[in-house]
Amino acid sequence: MHSYFRAIGFSKLRNKSEQNKLVTAALNDATDKREIEVGSGTKLYQFNRTFGCGLGISIIAELDESGTISVDHSFPYCTGTHTCTQPEIQIEPHSDKEAFSGISDDYALGITLIYALQNPIDYIRSNWLNDYYKIPKKVKFGALSIDGRILYGVQLQEMALPYEKQPISNKERLNLIKKARNGDPEAIENLTLDEMDTYSLITKRIKQEDLYTVVETYFMPYGIDNEQYSIMGVIQKIEELTNEFSDELVYNLTVVCNDLTLNVAINSLDLEGEPKVGRRFKGIIWLQGQVDFM
């Protein structure tokens, strides 16, 4: 059973049978449908059942020549609201189902991001149109979490305010990383010196301050699943949704981590603390992305 269904308000699902009933109900009451013909008389469908605030269930199914629909797989989703530009996005297929992962290098985070593709039909259509030469570079990031907590305090608010007032230094760092990737020795040296200065500053501060006042945000891989990450970021916006099926309260948080903006959906039952703008969200997420193939 997909454990992240509880992130959008279905914490009481006990087994695969109950999940299948939920998927069937969502399939019969879909709010959005996309399709593409993938063979002679065979069509691939993506049905979305939205609940509001960018949250919902997506179902990938196949319709054969006899008119029979067979569900390939389903997944809960949280749609991102902020478009992020990546240097280059690669799409890799899964071997066991009609699903794909997006892969892109994020210079601001300094890591390679791997995320579940939310719009596989759009990618398949671009392939059938022979758009191989078009390399996608824009994506909206969403995420689901079943383990999170809120960090807050006077010190945090003082740190959160200047977070967006340093675009020049951030841009300079991104430019240095790009040059360093191309082998520029001066850029590599400058980045090394910056790392040494940062390490020295942290070493001094950690003796007298709490770890989470020294480290404002982070974004790093978690566990063995390529699409899971441990993050801590500043909350910019909060939306609340009561799931119409379960009456459970779900938060859709707009979170900023190291210049990366993403939406995180989490059940109120799994969130420790009260979310407010300016406070920080810390938790484990399943990262998703809606890639622009136009």
Phi, psi and chi 1 to 4 in degrees:
 res  aa     phi    psi   chi1   chi2   chi3   chi4
   1 MET       -  141.7 -171.9  175.7   68.7      -
   2 HIS   -73.1  112.4 -153.4  -55.2      -      -
   3 SER   -67.8  -21.5   60.0      -      -      -
   4 TYR   -84.1    2.9  -79.5   93.7      -      -
   5 PHE   -62.8  -30.5  -90.9  104.0      -      -
   6 ARG   -67.3  -21.3   69.6  175.6  -70.2  122.0
   7 ALA   -66.1  -26.9      -      -      -      -
   8 ILE  -104.6   16.7   60.6  171.0      -      -
   9 GLY   108.8   13.6      -      -      -      -
  10 PHE  -114.7   63.2  -64.5  103.4      -      -
  11 SER   -78.2  -15.2   66.0      -      -      -
  12 LYS   -94.7    4.9  -63.1  178.6 -178.5  178.3
  13 LEU   -66.6  124.1  -68.6  178.8      -      -
  14 ARG  -101.8  -24.9  -65.3  173.9  -64.5  179.9
  15 ASN  -155.7  178.6   49.5   50.4      -      -
  16 LYS   -64.6  -34.6 -173.2   70.2  173.6  179.2
  17 SER   -62.3  -44.1  176.7      -      -      -
  18 GLU   -67.5  -35.5  -68.6 -174.0   -2.1      -
  19 GLN   -64.5  -40.4  178.4  179.8  -53.9      -
  20 ASN   -63.7  -37.1  -70.8  -21.0      -      -
  21 LYS   -64.5  -40.6  -69.8 -179.9 -178.4  178.7
  22 LEU   -64.1  -43.1  172.6   62.8      -      -
  23 VAL   -64.2  -40.5  169.5      -      -      -
  24 THR   -63.2  -42.6  -59.7      -      -      -
  25 ALA   -63.6  -40.2      -      -      -      -
  26 ALA   -67.5  -36.3      -      -      -      -
  27 LEU   -65.8  -40.3 -177.1   63.5      -      -
  28 ASN   -76.2  -14.7  -65.2  -29.9      -      -
  29 ASP  -126.9   39.4 -169.5   29.1      -      -
  30 ALA   -65.5  141.6      -      -      -      -
  31 THR   -98.8  -10.2   52.1      -      -      -
  32 ASP  -152.9  140.6  176.3   58.3      -      -
  33 LYS  -139.3  133.2  179.3 -180.0   73.5  173.3
  34 ARG  -126.5  146.5  -59.3  178.4 -174.6 -179.2
  35 GLU  -145.7  158.1   64.6  178.6   84.3      -
  36 ILE  -155.5  141.1 -175.4  171.8      -      -
  37 GLU   -83.9  122.9 -171.0  167.5  -18.1      -
  38 VAL  -110.1   -0.3  -65.8      -      -      -
  39 GLY  -174.2 -179.2      -      -      -      -
  40 SER   -65.2  106.2  178.2      -      -      -
  41 GLY    76.4    7.2      -      -      -      -
  42 THR  -116.0  129.6  -57.8      -      -      -
  43 LYS  -122.4  146.1  -69.2 -176.1  177.5 -179.7
  44 LEU  -109.0  131.6 -166.8   65.4      -      -
  45 TYR  -118.4  150.9  -73.7   87.2      -      -
  46 GLN  -127.4  113.2  179.5  171.4    6.0      -
  47 PHE  -101.7  131.9  -61.3   92.4      -      -
  48 ASN  -117.6  132.1  -69.1  -29.4      -      -
  49 ARG  -115.3  105.1  174.6   59.6  165.2   92.3
  50 THR   -90.7  149.5   60.6      -      -      -
  51 PHE  -115.1   -0.5  -58.3  113.3      -      -
  52 GLY   105.2  161.2      -      -      -      -
  53 CYS    58.3   26.5  -65.0      -      -      -
  54 GLY    77.3   13.5      -      -      -      -
  55 LEU  -109.1  149.0  -50.1  179.3      -      -
  56 GLY   175.9 -169.3      -      -      -      -
  57 ILE  -120.0  134.1  -62.3  173.4      -      -
  58 SER  -114.0  135.6 -170.9      -      -      -
  59 ILE  -125.3  124.9  -56.5  158.0      -      -
  60 ILE  -101.6  122.6  -52.1  -60.4      -      -
  61 ALA  -139.4  160.8      -      -      -      -
  62 GLU  -122.6  137.4 -174.7  179.0  -74.2      -
  63 LEU  -112.6  119.9  178.7   69.2      -      -
  64 ASP   -93.4 -175.3   60.7   20.3      -      -
  65 GLU   -62.8  -29.0  -64.8  178.5  -13.5      -
  66 SER   -82.6   -3.0   63.1      -      -      -
  67 GLY    87.2   12.2      -      -      -      -
  68 THR   -87.9  129.8  -57.5      -      -      -
  69 ILE   -97.6  126.1  -69.2 -177.8      -      -
  70 SER  -120.5  126.7   55.4      -      -      -
  71 VAL   -77.7  125.0  174.7      -      -      -
  72 ASP   -80.6  -52.5 -178.2   76.6      -      -
  73 HIS  -167.5  169.2   71.6  -76.6      -      -
  74 SER  -140.5  157.6   61.9      -      -      -
  75 PHE  -156.3  146.7   60.6   91.0      -      -
  76 PRO   -76.9  154.8   28.9  -32.4      -      -
  77 TYR  -144.1  158.5   67.3   83.0      -      -
  78 CYS  -133.0  116.6  172.6      -      -      -
  79 THR   -81.4  134.1  -55.3      -      -      -
  80 GLY   -75.4  152.2      -      -      -      -
  81 THR  -110.6   -8.1   56.9      -      -      -
  82 HIS  -116.6  126.9 -178.3   81.7      -      -
  83 THR   -82.6  123.7  -59.6      -      -      -
  84 CYS  -107.9  140.4  -60.3      -      -      -
  85 THR   -99.9  126.5  -59.1      -      -      -
  86 GLN  -113.8  150.9  -57.5  -72.2  -65.6      -
  87 PRO   -57.5  -42.0  -22.5   32.2      -      -
  88 GLU  -166.3  132.5 -179.6  177.4  -32.5      -
  89 ILE  -111.0  125.2  -61.1  174.5      -      -
  90 GLN  -106.9  145.2  -59.8  176.9    8.9      -
  91 ILE  -115.3  127.3  -53.1  -63.4      -      -
  92 GLU  -120.3  132.9  -65.6  -67.5  -24.3      -
  93 PRO   -79.7  153.9   29.9  -34.3      -      -
  94 HIS   -86.8  148.5  -68.4 -160.3      -      -
  95 SER   -84.2  -22.0   59.2      -      -      -
  96 ASP  -102.0   -6.7   58.8  -24.4      -      -
  97 LYS  -160.9  171.1   55.0 -171.2  174.4 -177.3
  98 GLU   -82.1   66.8 -156.7   68.3   45.6      -
  99 ALA  -136.2  159.6      -      -      -      -
 100 PHE  -140.8  157.1  -55.7   85.6      -      -
 101 SER  -119.5  140.2  -68.6      -      -      -
 102 GLY   -93.4  142.6      -      -      -      -
 103 ILE  -132.5  127.4  -56.3  172.8      -      -
 104 SER  -154.0  148.0   55.1      -      -      -
 105 ASP   -85.7  127.6  -68.9  -32.2      -      -
 106 ASP  -110.5  110.1 -166.6  -70.4      -      -
 107 TYR   -67.4  -33.4  -66.7  152.9      -      -
 108 ALA   -65.4  -38.3      -      -      -      -
 109 LEU   -85.4  -26.0  -63.4  175.1      -      -
 110 GLY    77.4   20.0      -      -      -      -
 111 ILE  -137.4  167.4   61.4  174.7      -      -
 112 THR   -90.7  121.0  -61.7      -      -      -
 113 LEU   -86.8  134.2  -73.8  176.6      -      -
 114 ILE  -124.5  127.6  -57.7  176.7      -      -
 115 TYR  -146.6  154.4   42.9   90.5      -      -
 116 ALA   -73.5  131.9      -      -      -      -
 117 LEU   -79.3  123.1 -175.5   66.3      -      -
 118 GLN   -82.1  -23.0  -68.0  179.4  -23.9      -
 119 ASN  -121.7   66.9   52.8  -29.2      -      -
 120 PRO   -63.7  -30.9   23.6  -34.4      -      -
 121 ILE   -62.8  -38.5  -62.7  -62.9      -      -
 122 ASP   -63.9  -38.6  -66.8  -18.7      -      -
 123 TYR   -68.3  -44.4  170.0   67.1      -      -
 124 ILE   -62.3  -39.8  -64.7  172.3      -      -
 125 ARG   -63.3  -40.5  179.3  176.9  -71.8  108.5
 126 SER   -64.2  -32.9   70.2      -      -      -
 127 ASN   -69.4  -41.7  -81.9   -8.8      -      -
 128 TRP   -67.4  -24.5  -83.4   80.4      -      -
 129 LEU   -88.6    5.6  -65.7  175.0      -      -
 130 ASN    59.2   42.5  -65.6  -38.4      -      -
 131 ASP   -91.7   38.7  -73.3  -15.1      -      -
 132 TYR   -63.9  -29.8  -67.0  105.1      -      -
 133 TYR   -76.0  -14.3   62.5   91.7      -      -
 134 LYS   -89.0  110.3  -66.9 -177.7 -179.9  179.2
 135 ILE   -93.2  114.3  -59.6  175.5      -      -
 136 PRO   -66.5  144.3   24.3  -32.5      -      -
 137 LYS  -134.6    0.9  -65.0 -174.5  176.8 -178.6
 138 LYS  -121.7  137.3  -66.2 -176.9  178.7  179.9
 139 VAL  -150.3  146.2   57.0      -      -      -
 140 LYS  -108.1  121.9  -66.8 -179.2  178.5  179.2
 141 PHE   -94.0  131.0  -72.0  114.3      -      -
 142 GLY  -127.8  165.1      -      -      -      -
 143 ALA  -155.3  155.6      -      -      -      -
 144 LEU  -120.0  143.6  -58.4  175.4      -      -
 145 SER  -136.7  141.6  177.0      -      -      -
 146 ILE  -121.8   14.7   54.8  175.7      -      -
 147 ASP  -155.7  103.8  178.6   16.9      -      -
 148 GLY  -151.8  161.5      -      -      -      -
 149 ARG  -149.2  159.7   55.2 -167.1   48.8   81.9
 150 ILE  -105.5  129.6  -58.8  -61.5      -      -
 151 LEU  -107.5  134.2  -56.6 -177.2      -      -
 152 TYR  -152.1  172.7   54.9   96.0      -      -
 153 GLY   148.5  166.8      -      -      -      -
 154 VAL   -60.7  -42.1  176.5      -      -      -
 155 GLN   -62.5  -38.2 -125.2  174.7  -16.9      -
 156 LEU   -63.6  -43.6  169.6   60.2      -      -
 157 GLN   -63.8  -36.3  -67.9  176.9  -13.4      -
 158 GLU   -66.6  -34.2  -68.2  174.9   -8.5      -
 159 MET   -76.9  -33.5  -67.9  177.3   64.1      -
 160 ALA   -71.0  -31.2      -      -      -      -
 161 LEU   -63.0  -48.8  -70.7  175.5      -      -
 162 PRO   -76.4    0.5   28.9  -35.2      -      -
 163 TYR   -57.5  -37.7 -179.7   80.1      -      -
 164 GLU   -96.9    7.0  -62.3  179.3  -26.2      -
 165 LYS  -100.9   17.9  -63.1 -178.3 -179.6  179.8
 166 GLN  -127.2   46.0  -57.6  172.0   -8.4      -
 167 PRO   -67.5  -30.4   25.1  -33.9      -      -
 168 ILE   -67.3  -49.2  -63.0  178.3      -      -
 169 SER   -64.6  -38.1   60.8      -      -      -
 170 ASN   -64.6  -40.7  -72.8  -19.7      -      -
 171 LYS   -65.7  -39.4  -72.7 -178.0  178.6  179.6
 172 GLU   -62.4  -39.9  -71.0  176.9  -11.1      -
 173 ARG   -66.4  -41.2 -179.3  173.3  177.8   78.9
 174 LEU   -62.3  -40.9  -67.6  180.0      -      -
 175 ASN   -64.1  -38.2  -72.2  -28.4      -      -
 176 LEU   -65.3  -40.1  -74.7  174.3      -      -
 177 ILE   -64.3  -41.9  -67.5  175.2      -      -
 178 LYS   -61.8  -43.8  -68.7  178.1 -178.0  178.6
 179 LYS   -66.9  -38.9  -68.3  178.9 -180.0  178.6
 180 ALA   -64.1  -37.1      -      -      -      -
 181 ARG   -64.5  -25.6  -76.2  175.6  174.5  -94.9
 182 ASN   -90.7    3.3  -66.7  -33.5      -      -
 183 GLY    92.1   16.4      -      -      -      -
 184 ASP   -71.1  114.4 -171.9  -36.1      -      -
 185 PRO   -65.7  -35.1   22.2  -31.7      -      -
 186 GLU   -66.8  -40.0 -175.5  176.7  -10.0      -
 187 ALA   -65.7  -40.8      -      -      -      -
 188 ILE   -62.2  -41.7  -64.7  173.9      -      -
 189 GLU   -65.3  -42.9 -178.5 -179.4   -5.2      -
 190 ASN   -64.1  -39.7  -71.2  -25.8      -      -
 191 LEU   -66.9  -38.1  -75.9  172.5      -      -
 192 THR   -63.4  -43.8  -57.6      -      -      -
 193 LEU   -64.2  -39.3  -68.1  174.5      -      -
 194 ASP   -64.0  -40.5 -178.1   66.3      -      -
 195 GLU   -63.4  -39.4  -68.7  -72.2  -20.4      -
 196 MET   -66.4  -40.8  -67.2  173.4   63.3      -
 197 ASP   -64.6  -41.9  -69.2  -19.3      -      -
 198 THR   -63.8  -43.7  -58.3      -      -      -
 199 TYR   -61.6  -41.0  176.6   78.2      -      -
 200 SER   -64.5  -42.2  176.7      -      -      -
 201 LEU   -65.5  -42.9  178.0   61.2      -      -
 202 ILE   -64.8  -40.5  -69.1  175.3      -      -
 203 THR   -59.7  -38.2  -58.1      -      -      -
 204 LYS   -72.9  -43.1  -67.0  178.5 -179.0  178.2
 205 ARG   -72.6  -33.1  -68.5 -176.1   57.6 -174.3
 206 ILE   -67.6  -17.6 -158.2   66.4      -      -
 207 LYS   -71.7  -25.7  -65.1  178.1 -180.0  179.3
 208 GLN  -120.9  -12.7  -61.7  178.0  -20.5      -
 209 GLU  -120.8  159.7  -59.2  178.1   49.8      -
 210 ASP   -71.1  150.1 -179.3   81.6      -      -
 211 LEU   -55.9  -41.9  174.1   63.3      -      -
 212 TYR   -82.5    2.1  -65.4  122.4      -      -
 213 THR   -96.9  -22.9   62.2      -      -      -
 214 VAL   -81.1  -45.7  177.0      -      -      -
 215 VAL   -96.9  109.0  179.6      -      -      -
 216 GLU   -77.8  -47.0 -176.8 -175.6    5.2      -
 217 THR  -140.3  158.3   66.9      -      -      -
 218 TYR  -155.0  161.9   63.8   75.0      -      -
 219 PHE  -151.4  109.2 -163.3  111.8      -      -
 220 MET  -146.3  151.8   57.4 -173.2 -177.6      -
 221 PRO   -58.6  150.5  -23.0   33.6      -      -
 222 TYR  -133.8  127.8  177.3   83.0      -      -
 223 GLY    68.2 -158.9      -      -      -      -
 224 ILE   -97.8   -7.8   60.3  174.4      -      -
 225 ASP   -82.1  123.3 -167.6  -30.8      -      -
 226 ASN   -63.6  -22.4  -69.6  -29.1      -      -
 227 GLU   -99.4    6.7  -61.7  166.7   -6.4      -
 228 GLN  -104.9  141.0  -76.9 -167.3  -32.3      -
 229 TYR  -141.2  151.5  -62.8   87.0      -      -
 230 SER  -101.2  124.7  174.9      -      -      -
 231 ILE  -132.1  159.6   72.0  166.3      -      -
 232 MET  -145.2  123.0 -178.4  169.2   66.2      -
 233 GLY  -147.5  165.4      -      -      -      -
 234 VAL   -83.6  130.9 -179.7      -      -      -
 235 ILE   -79.0  123.7  -60.7  173.5      -      -
 236 GLN  -101.6  -29.2  -78.9 -165.6  -26.0      -
 237 LYS  -152.3  148.8 -175.7  179.8  178.3 -178.8
 238 ILE  -131.3  128.9  -57.0  169.4      -      -
 239 GLU  -122.5  140.4  -68.7 -177.7  -76.0      -
 240 GLU  -113.8  140.0  -63.6 -177.6    2.0      -
 241 LEU  -138.1  131.1  168.9   70.4      -      -
 242 THR   -97.8  116.7  -60.1      -      -      -
 243 ASN   -61.5  123.2 -171.9  -54.5      -      -
 244 GLU   -68.2  -20.5   60.4 -170.9   83.3      -
 245 PHE   -87.4  -39.7  -72.4   93.0      -      -
 246 SER  -112.0  -10.3   63.4      -      -      -
 247 ASP    62.0   22.5  -70.5  -31.9      -      -
 248 GLU   -91.8  143.2  -65.1  179.2    3.5      -
 249 LEU   -85.2  129.2  176.3   63.0      -      -
 250 VAL  -123.0  136.8  179.0      -      -      -
 251 TYR  -100.9  136.7  -66.6  108.3      -      -
 252 ASN  -112.2  104.7 -173.9  -16.5      -      -
 253 LEU  -102.0  130.3  -51.0  175.5      -      -
 254 THR   -89.9  115.1  -57.9      -      -      -
 255 VAL  -120.3  140.0  178.7      -      -      -
 256 VAL  -112.8  122.5  178.6      -      -      -
 257 CYS  -125.5  111.9  -65.4      -      -      -
 258 ASN    50.1   48.4  -66.2   30.6      -      -
 259 ASP    75.3   -0.2  -74.8  -16.6      -      -
 260 LEU   -97.7  123.5 -180.0   70.0      -      -
 261 THR  -104.5  128.2  -57.9      -      -      -
 262 LEU  -144.1  160.1   68.7  156.2      -      -
 263 ASN  -101.6  135.1  -72.3   71.5      -      -
 264 VAL  -122.3  122.1  179.5      -      -      -
 265 ALA   -99.7  133.0      -      -      -      -
 266 ILE  -148.4  138.3 -176.0  169.3      -      -
 267 ASN   -67.4  139.1 -164.4  -46.0      -      -
 268 SER   -60.8  -24.3   60.8      -      -      -
 269 LEU   -69.6  -23.0  -60.0  173.6      -      -
 270 ASP  -102.8    2.0  -61.6  -38.7      -      -
 271 LEU  -107.1  122.2 -176.8   62.3      -      -
 272 GLU   -94.7  119.6 -179.2 -178.5  -24.8      -
 273 GLY   104.4  171.2      -      -      -      -
 274 GLU  -103.6  118.5 -178.5 -177.8    0.9      -
 275 PRO   -74.1  134.8   27.2  -33.5      -      -
 276 LYS  -145.3  151.3  -74.7 -171.2  177.0 -178.4
 277 VAL   -60.4  131.7  173.5      -      -      -
 278 GLY    99.8  -23.1      -      -      -      -
 279 ARG   -80.6  175.2  -65.9  179.1  178.5  177.5
 280 ARG  -115.3  144.9  -69.0  177.0  -66.0  179.0
 281 PHE  -101.0  132.2  169.4   82.0      -      -
 282 LYS  -128.1  124.7  176.9 -179.2  178.1  -67.0
 283 GLY  -178.2 -176.6      -      -      -      -
 284 ILE  -101.9  132.9  -49.8  -58.7      -      -
 285 ILE  -127.3  154.7   64.7  167.4      -      -
 286 TRP  -103.6  111.9  175.0   37.9      -      -
 287 LEU   -83.3  134.8 -172.8   63.3      -      -
 288 GLN  -128.0  161.2  -55.4  174.2  -26.9      -
 289 GLY  -149.1  139.3      -      -      -      -
 290 GLN  -106.4  107.2 -173.0  173.8   85.6      -
 291 VAL   -89.4  139.2  177.2      -      -      -
 292 ASP   -87.4  111.7 -176.5    2.5      -      -
 293 PHE   -99.4    6.6  -66.2  101.8      -      -
 294 MET   -78.4      -  -59.7  -61.6  -68.4      -
